[in-house]
């Protein structure tokens, strides 16, 4: 409630005295005299002023009252005057209740005897005050109204009467306000004010003084009531009037100073700052002449600071605030809350003036005072927030983290489940990330995201910011897949939130693009950077942020070999940076550096070097040579220079740039690794292969700290190692590192699958050499299946590769698999590379702090210690590399292994075994040894040997070309097969014919097992047209014996449905129907869900004579646990289970047919896989196995299998003859275009010149091979 003042101009006036000479006074009787004497004595005692005298005076007045009543009775005419003395004395003693009762009796008595007297009016006024004090507002109003009426009726309207009448209006207004009738109260005040104004101009000095005092009171009451009645404008006028009055009646007074301060506040609220300052300056001048009042003077300076601030005189405002602060700090008990508020104002001015140092200093003082005034308060948390922001922005993350932890503790206490806590946690993480504390950050971010989503489900701004930070920490920890998921989640939220912050979106895109770029996901980086650029063009055009984003976009295009497309963003960024930084800045130098990369990639080396010179001149002038910017440009110039033929200068520049980078970033930084990679390339080009190996290994030791983020560089290092070992004659290691280079490129391609064929073409073309070099090495070693797969990867079209039946697989996801031997070498290399990493990780973190100028003395000491440890580790590492080089000779010889495998000493035993066939079969052994291919023909009575002068590598190439032509269904297939026939059969064909044998048992080693002998062509006929063929597998120890043909003792299994990673095989149902439903085989066929482990195992326990399986088969060379047959329920049955499991024995099985993709390929990847699963099945009890060398078409398979089983079961042919008859039927039959297409996949790339699917082509009938007991 607003405090109200009453009229105050009666207290100083004399009481009316009961004089003997009053008209109705009868001056007779002792009681009258005694009463009057007591009255006079009481007045004298009261006037002495002490409380004791006043107490005694009150007792005397009551005795005088009693004596008067004794004489005059209860209605004596002077009774009111005696009650007036009692009331007045009680008032002076503060006995309000006693005084009020006396006044009431006084009023009652006067109303009887003096109803229109001044005495009655004054008594009513005093009664109204007492009723007000007691809270009797109705009674107060009645008394005030009555008094006003009496004053108005007085016949003599003197100045004093008019003054008292104005006071009754004032008192009446106060009563109305207290009764909740403010409008009526204000009306009474207005009347009072008008009366006082009139008296101020008309009456005498004493009355004018009284009117002025009560005018101030009235104005104060009106000012207090104005807000309730929304009279703001008048309120300001009344304040000004009050000050004007006080200037006249109380110049230089405390009251004037206070009212000037109040007026200044109102003027400030009305934004009249010049007037406010004038009022404050006057108040300060007045108060300067008064007794010191530090608190009020401080308040004036504070207010003055506010006014100056709003007038834009901010430095003066700071001076005023500092005076206020000084006054508060001088107090015996400083008001820390007010001091904190003033420092907050100073900090705000510094913020507006972008004076970060001054702001931080003021905020620090504010924090200090808030800790004293309100420890743990929300205001302290808010100021800590701002001060921590400044520290973090200045990269003082230690300080920032400490401040943020204090803020988080406060908010956790005050607002444990709030959005404010979520934001504080997010800000704390920003500092922790700057300190590299990412594990701790992740825990805090989980909490922040949860709080942000629950308390701001609509905009999710806090949660989005925290999700972005989560991605940053996961990225820093090398948990890239999780980081990508975090960025994608934040982007998803941003895109689905209507009120999303565009800046959050830009930040998310920036971090995501950076991560994608570092992981080699250049297409994704380009897309994200392009989107970021579009946003920044709208929100921050012509900004440093936009320029950086344009360069990120250009970098992604450069990595994708799209050089021309990179030029526009580079040049736009350059123009922007010239406007922002000036032409000779390091930022402009960076744009020239990138333009140099564009010309270099486009093989315009002179233009590239010119651009690098532009970059170097700007970087040298702006930041100097001992910088990463300079080293980067110099490194790139050295790279371009090597293509001009100046290898010596190129190497010198690489050495200089690498030395700078290593000094600045440490030996294992990614940029340092790039330098050593380039030095290794130069060493290899200059014929120093051992140096190339050492330098490349040193580079890889840095790259291995973060494999996924260094794929781009790994390609170069592995390629250099492969080239060096090739030149050193170590083909095995050359293949190992060539595979690593291809695998790095494959991962990069997989990371960029979203690009169209056209977009990725340049990227593929530039790196095609990796695939071709590896394939050439593999072919030279006779590892044809691997070579085919490598070149298939490079083509990146839909085809089946050597490890999966399903040819629709995207080969950008496939890898060149390592054999066991290669894995052994690779393990030793990785162990070697890991030696320096442990120490280098901490060194790298300290180097980063050093370069940022944040290295403490303790940190410097630790860095020196670690650098010594690292030097030792590197010394040991290089010793290990030397040892690795010394042991680089081939540990084994493939050729010698094949010689051992042939084992010519077993010829006599073989002749004995052939006799059981009674001339029906002959054995043909083929081996490629060095520069000669050896042909051995064995029959019971003779052994014939022929040599063909063709080097192993050349023969391997012929086989590779023939297989490629077949699988592509190229018209050149017959010519390729004729070339092979001329080497493998023609030299001994006459002798074969002379044997009269109808079946050739082939004993093959190595890559010769890839040859489809059935399709070897003599110019007129295929070999299958003259001979049945069977693959002899010595390891299976085959027993040759014809079994009974019982159609009902058969079982079929197949998969038609699609499963994860494998396409549907709709043709399998047709194949099973052709075999089982037509009566050729009478057993049961289990498809899809019916083909399970249990059903397969149960069927084998029934010992069927014929088992037919049509499904996908995945064979990974050298990895039997990863090689498996796909069951109908989608689960895998791997080779290890078949080999070791008792439930998958093939005892009693005369023929196991594997109508699955490439079931004959697997094992060692040098040709041994041709016998892999077949040999395993034989060792597990199967008498014979039929398998395929490449994917086969559904309709062709169904048709051939039906013909085969008809000949084998119904017509009684042996297995080899039945297969030959079925193959001949297809190659001689009418051309039939397949209606169902390939079996769930396409074959290897089909030649553009190939005809439609004519089943007479060898592709359809020649992949079927028979192993084991062909009878």
ABEGO torsion letter per residue (X at the ends): XBBBBBBAAAAABBBBBBBAABAABBBBEAAAAAAAAAAAAAAAAAAAGBAAAAAAAAAAAAAAAAAAAAAAEAABAAAAAAAAAAAAAAAAAGBAAAAAAAAAAAAAAAAAABAABAAAAAAAAAAAAAAAAAGBAAAAAAAAAAAAAAAAABABBBAAAAAAAAAAAAAAAAAAAAAGBAAAAAAAAAAAAAAAAAAAAABBAAAAAAAAAAAAAAAAAAAAAAAAAGAAAAAAAAAAAAAAAAAAABBGBAAAAAAAAAAAAAAAAAGBAAAAAAAAAAAAAAAAABBBBAAAAAAAAAAAAAAAAAAGBAAAAAAAAAAAAAAAAABABBBAAAAAAAAAAAAAAAAAAGBAAAAAAAAAAAAAAAAAABBGBAAAAAAAAAAAAAAAAAGBAAAAAAAAAAAAAAAAAABABBAAAAAAAAAAAAAAAAAGBAAAAAAAAAAAAAAAAAABAAAGAAAAAAAAAAAAAAAAAGBAAAAAAAAAAAAAAAAABAABBAAAAAAAAAAAAAAAAAAGBAAAAAAAAAAAAAAAAAABBGBAAAAAAAAAAAAAAAAAGBAAAAAAAAAAAAAAAAAAAEAABAAAAAAAAAAAAAAAAAGBAAAAAAAAAAAAAAAAAAAEABBAAAAAAAAAAAAAAAAAGBAAAAAAAAAAAAAAAAAAAEAABAAAAAAAAAAAAAAAAAGBAAAAAAAAAAAAAAAAABAAAAAAAAAAAAAAAAAAAAAAGBAAAAAAAAAAAAAAAAAAAAAAAABBAAAAAAAAAAAAAAAAAAAAAAAAAGBAAAAAAAAAAAAGBBBBBAABABAABBAAABBBBBBAAAAAAAAAAAAAAAAAAAAAAAAAAAAAAAAAGABBAAAAAAAAAAAAAAAAAAAAAAAAAAAAAAAABBABBAAAAAAAAAGAAAAAAAAAAAAAAGGABBBBBBBBBEABBBBBBBBAABBBBBBBBBBAAAAAAAAAAAAAAAAAGBAAAAAAAAAAAAAAAAAAAAAAAAAGBABBBBBBBEAAAABBAAABBAGABBAAAABBBBBBBAAAGBBBBBBBBBAABBBBBBBABBBBGBBBBAAAAAAAAAAAAAGABABBBBBEAABBAAAAAAAAAAGBABBBBBBBBBBBBGBAAABBBBBAAGBBBBAAAAAABAAABABGBABBBBBBBGAABEEAGAGAAAABAAAAAAAAGBABBBBBABBBBAAAAAAAAAAAAAAAAAAGBBAAAAAAAAAAAAAABBBBBBAAEBBGBBBBBBBAABBBBBAABAAAAAABBBBEBAX
